[in-house]
Amino acid sequence: MRLTAVVAGVTMLACAPTPKEAIEAQRRPAPVQSYKVIATFPHDTTSFTQGLVFASDGQMYESTGLQGESTLRRVDIKTGQTLQRIDVPSQYFAEGLAMVGDELLQLTWQHKLGFVYDRHTFKQKRTFSYKTEGWGIAYDDAGGLVMSDGSDTLTFLDPKSLAPAKTLRVMDAGRAIQNLNELEWIEGEIWANVWMTDRIARISPNTGQVNAWIDLSTLFPRSQRMPPADELNGIAYDRATRRIYITGKKWPRLYQITVS
């Protein structure tokens, strides 16, 4: 798809390119975009953020990781306070989080096991399995359910059976993009944190090409971070207002941004 216009800070998609244009686009590195901070909110510094989800009713949910510290939380976005929480069994290292209807899907890192919860009660309803590591996961009514495993490949899942349906390799100018982590669907694109970097890739779900990069290295500079408040990781999108929220592992702040 061809990038054309920016609406409320989000680049929209328009008509399909010609075959020649598509080949030329694949050879050029994706452009790097800047951002603007619209608002800043407190974020719990005990939260090793692995997944972030914004629901249509204004509720924010967060999956946190680390062995013996993993949780599922409902968070007050304005205060950063945890309103509801359950601890994940200590043998699991929790990862990404997605919402499908009234269910929350939470991945684990190396156990190849996911948990499905009722999003209102946090009662675990069932589990599901997958063959790779679990890193990030995101759902969109139009785009479907997609997960990452730390490689350069995204896997689309059937939203009902949670069985793998297809895979998509992510590339930029012929280079495979490794370490794809936390995911979010935003206006027809898959946004992905790239682990160990301060960049987010905006990925075409049709081709796997990176449409653009967002450089967030100045959002919370590494010189100001104290381990383990280290990596950028956490993207949530409020579809009703088109607001984008960003945070990181044990970061003190959650940021609302717009992209230029």
N, C-alpha and C positions, 0 to 999 in steps of 0.2 A: 504494500500500500504506500501511497505517496504522502509525506508529511506536508500539511498545508497551513493550518491556522492554529492559533493559540486561544483557547477559551478558558477563562478563570485559571490561568496558569498551567493548563494541561493541553499539550499538542494533540490535535485531532487528526483523524485519518481520512483521506479522500480517495480520488480515483486511482485505479491500478496503473503502475508504470508500464511502458512498453518493454518487450524482452531486452532490448539493447540498454535501456535505462536501468533495468533491474540488474543486469550483469555489471554495468559500470558502478552502480551503487554498492554492490557487494565487494568491489575492489577498494573502495574508499573507506578509511576509518570513519566510524560514526562520530558526529560532532559532539563536543563537550559543552554542556549547558551549565549556566550558573543558577542561583536560586536567591530567594529573599525570604527572611524570617518574618512571618505575619504575627505570630504569638508564641509565647513560651509558657510552659506549665511545669509544675514539679513532677518528678519521677522518682519512685522508690529506689534508692541505691542498693537495696537488697535484691532487686529484681534483675536476674541474669537473663535479659530478654531474648527469647527465641522466636516468638510469634506474637503478632499484634493484629487484632481484628476490631473493626468498628461496625456495630450493628445499626440497622435502619431506625431503631428506636432510641439511638443515642448512647447505647451502652458500649463500653470498651472492654475487651477481653484480652488477657495476656497469658502466654505460656512462658514459664521460666525454667531454666535448665540447671545443670550441675548435679553430680551424683549425690543423692541424699538431700538435695535442696530444691528439687523440681516441684513446680506447682502449676495449678490453673487458677486464674484470678479474674474477678470482675473489678474494674478500677474506675474511680471517679476521675475523669480527665482533668477537671479544674483543680483538684487538690492533690492528686497523685495517690490518694489513700485507697487501700484495698477494701472493697465493700463485701466481697465474697471470695472464698478461697477453699481449695482442697489441696492436700499434699499428694503428689504422685508417689507410689511405693518406692522405697529408697533404692531398689536395685535398678531403677530406670533413670536415664538422663533424658529429660523431655526436650523436645525440639519445636517444630513449627505448629501453627494453629490455623484452622479454617472453620468457617461457619457455613453449613448447608441446611437451609431451613431453620429449624429450631434445635439443631444439633451442632455441637462443637467437636471437631476432629483434631486430635493432638497426636503428633508423631513422637517416637522415641528415636534416639540416635543410632545405636548399634544392635538393639534387640529385634529389629525388623517387626515391630509391633506398634499398632496405633490404638488409641482409645477414643470411643465415641460417647459423648456426654449429652444429657439434656441441658440445654444452655441456661434454663431457668433454675433448675435445682442442683445442677452439677452432679447428678446421679449418673454413674457409668452405666450405659445401656448395653454395650457390647464392645468387642475388640475387632481389629482387622490386621492382616499381615501384608508385608511387601518384601521383595527380594533384595532390595538395596538398603543402604543406610537411609535414615530419615533426617532431612535437614529442614526444608521449608515446604509449605503447602498453602494454596489459596484457591478460592472458589468465586466464580462469577456466573450469574444465570445464563449469560450469553456465551461466555468462553469455556465454562466447565471447571473441572477440578484438576489442578496441576500440582506436582510436587517436584522437589529437587533432592539430590542425594550427595551434593558436594562435588559432583563432576561437571562436565560441560553439557550434560543431557537433562532435559526436563521430561517427566513422564506424566501423561494425561491419564486420569482415572475415571472410570464410570462412576458418576455420583451416587448411584444406588448400590451397586455391587462392590464398589471400591476396587474392582479388578483393573489392571493396566489395560489401556485401550490403544495408546500409541506413544511414541517418543519423539523428541525434537531436540536436535543438537543446536547449541547456541554459538554463533560465529560473529566475528567482527573483522572485516577485510581479510577473510580467509583464515583467521586465527581463532581456534577454539577457546571459549571463555570458561575456564575452570572455576571451581569453588563457588558455584551458584548456591545461594543460601536462602534467607528469608524472602518470601514472594508476596506480591500483591497484584491483583488485577486493577488497572486504572485506565478507564476510557479506551478499552479495546487492546491495551498492551499489557504484557507481563512485566512488572518491575521487580528486579532482583538485586538484593544486596550481594556483593561479591566479597566473600570472607577475606579478611586481612587487608582490605582496601577501604577507602572512604568514598567509594563510588557506587552508584546504583545504575544498573543497565536497564534500559527501556527496550524490551524485546518484542519483535513481531511474533505473534502466536502462529502465523501462517508459514513463515519462512525460517524462523529461528535467528534472523539477522538482528543485530543490535541497531535500533533506530537512532539512539542517542545515549550519551552518558551524562549523569548528573554528578558533578564534583562537589562533595560535601566536606572536604578536608578542613574548611574553616568554620564549620558549624560548631564543633566542639574540638578544638585543636588538640593533637596528640600531646603537645607539650603541657597541656593542662590536665591530662588524664593520669590517674593513678591506678595501676592494676588492682583488682580485675575490671575496673571501669574502662575497658579497652576498645572493643570493636563496635563500629556502627552495625546495628542489627535491629530492625523493627520498622515496618512500613504499614500504615493503616490508612484507609481511604473512606471518607464519609461521602457516599454517592449522592445523598440528598443535597449537600451543600458544596460538593466538589472540593472538600478540604483534605489536604494531605498531611499526615502526621509521621514524624520520624523520631526515633530514639536509638539507644544503644545499650549494650550489656552493662548494667549497674551505672548507667548515666544518671546524673542528678536532674536532668531536664528532658521533657518531651517538647518537640518543636512542631509548630504548624508552619509549613513552607508553601511557597508558590515557585514555579520554575519558569525562568525566562526563555 
